[in-house]
Structure formats: C-alpha cells, structure tokens
C-alpha cells in the first residue's frame, strides 16, 4: 500500500542520511522504523495486560506526583520567611 508522509526538512534529511549510512533506501528505513514502533507499542500493551489489578490502580495515581510537588513547594514558601 502506498501513502504519503510529510516530514519537516531536518527530519527528512536526518532519516535520509541514516538510511544511506545503513545501506538502505529511505522507504525501507521508514518501514523499519514504523514496524519497530508498532512492536514496541505491542510489547508495552502486553506488559500492561499482565500487571496485577492493584498495580494498574497505582498507575492511575501517577499524576499526583506533580500535585505533591506543588503542595510541598507551597509549604516551603509559607515557612521560608523569618521565624515569628
């Protein structure tokens, strides 16, 4: 199947240089890159599927790390001033 892909100039040039240095066409380089990315996503999905349900729950709390930092920064700012 044919498709058109738009790349910015710098990415296109870098991909062409790497493909040439590996002795492959730009087309083969792009196909290999897409296939590798698809394999990576499949492996990651497979790992997620094998996690225990309780582990998946903790993953849902990952965004609280930033909130925790924000609260700690506010506490530090509050107590930075001179002692009363």
C-alpha positions as CSV (number, residue, x, y, z in Angstrom):
1,X,0.0,0.0,0.0
2,X,1.3,3.5,-0.8
3,X,0.9,6.5,1.4
4,X,2.3,10.0,1.6
5,X,4.0,11.2,4.7
6,X,5.0,14.8,5.3
7,X,8.3,15.3,7.3
8,X,9.9,18.5,8.3
9,X,13.1,19.2,6.4
10,X,15.5,18.4,9.3
11,X,13.8,15.0,10.0
12,X,13.8,14.1,6.3
13,X,17.5,14.9,5.9
14,X,18.5,13.0,9.1
15,X,16.4,10.0,8.0
16,X,17.9,10.0,4.6
17,X,21.5,10.2,6.0
18,X,20.9,7.4,8.4
19,X,19.2,5.2,5.8
20,X,22.1,5.8,3.4
21,X,24.7,5.0,6.1
22,X,22.9,1.7,6.7
23,X,22.8,0.8,3.0
24,X,19.0,1.0,2.7
25,X,16.6,3.2,0.9
26,X,14.6,5.9,2.7
27,X,11.5,3.9,2.0
28,X,12.9,0.8,3.8
29,X,14.2,2.9,6.6
30,X,10.7,4.4,7.2
31,X,9.0,1.0,7.0
32,X,11.5,-0.5,9.5
33,X,11.0,2.5,11.9
34,X,7.2,2.1,11.8
35,X,7.4,-1.6,12.3
36,X,9.8,-1.2,15.3
37,X,7.5,1.4,16.9
38,X,4.5,-0.9,16.4
39,X,6.4,-3.8,18.1
40,X,7.3,-1.5,21.0
41,X,3.7,-0.5,21.5
42,X,2.6,-4.1,21.3
43,X,5.2,-5.1,24.0
44,X,4.1,-2.3,26.2
45,X,0.4,-3.2,25.9
46,X,1.3,-6.8,26.6
47,X,3.1,-5.8,29.8
48,X,0.2,-3.7,30.9
49,X,-2.2,-6.6,30.3
50,X,-0.1,-8.8,32.6
51,X,0.1,-6.4,35.5
52,X,-1.8,-7.2,38.6
53,X,-5.0,-5.2,39.0
54,X,-3.7,-3.5,42.1
55,X,-0.6,-2.4,40.1
56,X,-2.7,-0.8,37.4
57,X,-4.5,1.2,40.1
58,X,-1.3,2.8,41.3
59,X,-0.6,3.8,37.7
60,X,-3.7,5.9,37.8
61,X,-2.2,7.9,40.7
62,X,1.0,8.8,38.7
63,X,-0.3,12.3,38.0
64,X,-0.4,13.0,41.8
65,X,3.4,13.3,41.8
66,X,3.1,16.8,40.3
67,X,0.4,17.8,42.7
68,X,2.5,16.6,45.6
69,X,5.4,18.7,44.4
70,X,3.2,21.7,44.2
71,X,1.9,21.3,47.7
72,X,5.4,20.8,49.1
73,X,6.6,24.0,47.3
74,X,3.7,25.9,48.8
75,X,4.6,24.7,52.3
76,X,8.2,25.6,51.7
77,X,7.2,29.1,50.5
78,X,5.0,29.6,53.5
79,X,7.7,28.7,56.0
80,X,10.7,30.4,54.3
81,X,10.1,33.8,55.9
82,X,11.7,34.9,59.2
83,X,10.7,33.0,62.3
84,X,7.7,34.6,64.1
